[in-house]
Amino acid sequence: MEIEGEIEDIIYQNETNSYVVANFGLEDEIITIVGYLPFINVGDTLKLYGKYVEHKDYGRQFKVDTFEKLMPKTLSSLQRYLASGSIKGVGEATSKRIVDKFKEETIHVLKYEPEKLATIKGISEKKAQEISESFIENFEMWQIVGFLERFGLGAEHAKKVYKQFGMQAIEQIESNPYLLLDIARGVDFKQIDKMALDLGFDVENHKRVESGIKYGLIRITYNGHCCTLKENLILFVKNLLNVSEDIINNCIIDLKAKEEIFVEKRNENEEWVYLTDYYKTELSIVARITNLNSAKNYKKISNIEKELKKAEEKIDIELSDKQREAIKLINENNVIIITGGPGTGKTTIIKTIIDIYEERENKVVLCAPTGRAAKKMTETTGKEASTLHRLLEIGKIDDDDFMKDYNYDGTPIDADVIIVDELSMVDMFLMNYLLKCIYKGTKLILVGDSDQLPSVGPGSVLKDLILSKKITTVHLDKIFRQAAKSKIILNAHRVNSGDSFLPKEEQKGLNEDFFFIEENNQEIMLNQVISLCTGRLKRYGNYDFFKNIQVLTPTKKGILGTKELNKLLQENLNPNNGTLKEKSANGAIYRVGDRVMQVKNNYDMYWEKDIEKKEYGSGVFNGETGTIINVNNTEKTVEVQFDDDKICWYEFSELEQIEHSYSITIHKAQRK
């Protein structure tokens, strides 16, 4: 439906993605509107397209799909608009003088006869021209919103496009649609390519081929790579665009000359191709971590042995020689890596460091890449840990600034010692942004297991740092006595060493925390999983599936893949009893009570939590898990409450962003 009215008050406005909560005046009532509304201000008259939704806490709201900015229809609304601050050089008093003088002719004068404004006291001819230009520009900007819809891009991208191209945006994109690939993430290359060909672009047009090369380099990053062999890139582009190898090679040379890509020779016969931002990010990580490590060691403790003894007495532990060595090396270095498998004492080192440095009134900050890892860190150390995204306020910055290595510096972290756990999950961009936010003189302790799977995002930060041998690294390999009682830990180390699981005769006296059920028949294996999840494990503990159990599998496909397992587990654990609301989409049924996981980073996803504090924000990240708490078939939304209590609303058209998480792949498990 469509409605017309005026922005009365802006309650919340995200400056990065233009998500707005505002009071909107209709003829006979004031309503709340929510949605992506770039370029709007108090006093704007808008035509909104969307629908009414019912928010469980805030009541009836109008959710905006798209909008048009209209000329104010009354003199009072025109005066409020001119006084809103959106028109350069016009405030409350000036807006009143303009409207009082020109009345119904005001808009005509502003657009076509700005020289008449100079007849008003306080407005010079120069200022009159500036007011007119600002007024016209303000009303033309919204046209970008409508134009982008042709490319399947929402209003949230409009500010990026305007920031890049200004008032010539539409003209420039029509002359070269491939420009959108450099501006908006997630653009469908095939859609843009078809539009360009329809506009008359030649198949061998260099702009088309160059865009195909960059698209190929973007695609490889989805699999965690930063670069690719030149010969593989050429083959991909050749198949994508149906063009000759000679043209591709020429375009690679041109892109290299324009510094949009970087070609690195690693030996006589190998050439690796990067998008320049990825290459710069690698260089930036090297430079920043080297500078941080080589800075003066302001936090060095002169009598570390004494402090170690005090800490051991206070927290009632006896450190091993390797742990003592690790803490001494932390004291000697600004940057250090602590690596080792489960049960090797990494947490004990962290707890000791916290005690030693907080005793000296140093501020220690704990963080981890995922919500679950941060929660576990809090539980094991007794000190609050946050996610890296929250610590670095990544949800509040533009995705382009996060992904690109320009002179964009983050908010400095107020800390003397920063401890990052589970570093194997951290990709290159997150690592680079973290380093941008650390003061020289701050100690950085990087903790992780290099034998874990690499990060889902591009780069293998922990493993590469260790292999470089440029950062002091402590390898913990001794399994402590308490941890050695766990069959999980012992078997994990055996697998890493290339051995099979413990023989049964060696398992006596160990915790019943690991069971290996040997079975080759897939149907029987499936029945075993269902049996374990629906009550069988209660013999070994009060395990509730939704609180304590997670099914992991190596693959998405097949009878034992996530898709089939999720369907069967949903049927057995959350069947529809006739009262649960649900929605079918993407080959799955999304039902109230289902466990789900966000499967892509969405920096723009709006969320709310803690109604009393009125906490709003944006950003839901790959691997975050939650529960469906409502399905509204009237408003076509699915409401999800995530494990950190934030609540998000997904349009039915957005459900590809979430998947059931009764069963998840092993790779996804590390993001959880």
URVENCOR-V140623 format. One line per field, one symbol per residue. ss: DSSP state (H for helix, E for strand, C for the rest). phi: phi as a letter, one per 30 degrees, with the letter a starting at -180 (. if undefined). psi: psi as a letter, one per 20 degrees, with the letter a starting at -180 (. if undefined). A space follows every 10 residues. Layout:
BEGIN
ss = ???
phi = ???
psi = ???
END
This chain:
BEGIN
ss = CEEEEEEEEE EEECCCCCEE EEEEECCCCE EEEEEECCCC CCCCEEEEEE EEEEECCCEE EEEEEEEEEE CCCCHHHHHH HHCCCCCCCC CHHHHHHHHH HHHHHHHHHH HHCHHHHHHC CCCCHHHHHH HHHHHHHHHH HCHHHHHHHH HCCCHHHHHH HHHHHHHHHH HHHHHCHHHH HHCCCCCCHH HHHHHHHHCC CCCCCHHHHH HHHHHHHHHH HCCCCCEEEH HHHHHHHHHH HCCCHHHHHH HHHHHHHCCC EEEEECCCCC EEEEEHHHHH HHHHHHHHHH HHHHCCCCCC CCCHHHHHHH HHHHCCCCCC HHHHHHHHHH HHCCEEEEEE CCCCCHHHHH HHHHHHHHHC CCCEEEEECC HHHHHHHHHH HCCCEEEHHH HCCHHHCCHH HHHCCCCCCC CCCCCCEEEE ECHHHCCHHH HHHHHHCCCC CCEEEEEECC CCCCCCCCCC HHHHHHHHCC CCEEEECCCC CCHHHCHHHH HHHHHHCCCC CCCHHHCCCC CCCCCCCCCC CHHHHHHHHH HHHCCHHHHC CCCCHHHHCC EEECCCCCCC CHHHHHHHHH HHHCCCCCCC CEEEECCEEE ECCCEEEECC CEEEEEEEEC CCCCEEEEEE CCCCEEEEEE EECCCCEEEE EECCCCEEEE EHHHHHHEEE CCEEEHHHHC CC
phi = .bbbabddac dbbdddcidb cbdbdcdbac cccbldbdic bejdcbcccl adbcddccid bccddaabcc decbdddddd ddddjdceib cedddddddd dchddededd dcbddddddd ejcddddddd dddddddedd ddddeddddd cicddddddd ddddcidced dddddaeded ddccdidddd dddddddddj ddeceddddd dddddddded ddcjccabde dddddddedd chbddddddd ddddddddic bbccccadcc bcccdedddd deddeedddd ddddddddcd cdcdeddddd ddddchbbdd eddddddddd ddbdbbccbl ddicjddddd dddedddddc iddcccaadb dddddddddd cibdcbdddd echddccded dddcccdccd deddacbccc chdddddddd dddeddccdd jddbccclcd ddddddddjb ddddddddhc cebcccbddd eddddcdddd dddddddicd dededccdic ddcbbccdac ddddeddddd dddckddddc lddcedcbbb ccbdbdcjdc dddddddddd ddcbdddjcd dabdahibcc bejddbbdca dbdcddbbah eddhdcabjb cejdcabdca bcddchbccb cddcidcbcc dedcdddbbd bebbdedded dd
psi = rqqqbqohpo gpoohgjkpq pqppoagjrp rpqqaomqkq rpippqpppb qpqophhibp qoopgrrqpq ppiqhghggg ghiiiiopjp aggghghghh gicijggggh ghlhhhhiip piorhghggg ggggggghih hihhghghhh jkprhiighg gghgibijgg ghhhinhihh higpqjpogh gggggghhij pqhjphhggg hhghgghghh hhjjqhrqpg hhgggghghg ilrqhggggh hggghghjkh rpopohahip pppqqhhggh gghggggghg gghirpnhjp phmhgghggg ggggjlroqr hhgggghhhg hhqhpqpoqr aqjjjghhgg hggggghhhj kqpppprqhr gghgghgghh hjppqrqhgg gjlhiirphg hhhqmalopr pppnqhppoo rlhhiprhhh gghghhjpqp ippoopproi irqrqhrqqm ggghgghhki ppppopippq gghiiphggg hghgghijrr rpqhijipiq qmjppooopi phgggghggg ghikhhiihj rmppgihipp pqqirhrrhj rhgggggghg hhhlqojiip qrppqkjrpo qpiqprppjq pniioqrqqn hgiloraqop qpipqappiq onigilqppp orijiqpqpp qhijiiiqqq kgpqqhghhi i.
END
